[in-house]
Amino acid sequence: METQSNHASEDTLITLANDSLDESVSHFDAATLSRLNRARQAAVAERVQSPLRRFLVPVAAAAFAGIAAVVAVPMLNVNPPIPVESQFSAAEDAELVENLDIVLWLMEPEDHAS
C-alpha cells in the first residue's frame, strides 16, 4: 500500500514540476524560445549521431585497464626469485638426483620386471 502512495505522490510532484516549467516557458520571448529549440535539436542530433561513442568509451576503458594491468603486475613482484641452487643443501641435491634417476628409469620403455 505504501509503495502505491509513494508512486502517487511522485506522479503528483512530476505533474506539478511539468506544469511549473511549462508556465515559466510561456513567458519567454520568441527569440529565447527559438534559441532553446535550436539547442534542443542540436543536442538530439548529437545524441543520434554518437552511438559509436557508446561503443568506444567502454572499449577504450577496457584497453586502458588491460594495459595498466600488464604494466603494473610485473612491478608487484618486488622479491627476486631465489636461485634453485641455494634452495637445497648438498644432501637434498643428492637425494633429488637419485629420485630423478629412479623416475627416468621407470619411464624407460623396457620391461623392468626382469
NORDALIN-V869452 format. One record per pair of residues at least 24 apart in sequence whose ideal C-beta (glycine too) atoms are under 6 Angstrom apart, sorted by the first residue. I is the first residue (numbers start at 1). J is the second residue. Records with the same first field share a line. If there is no record, write none. Layout:
I->J  J
This chain:
none
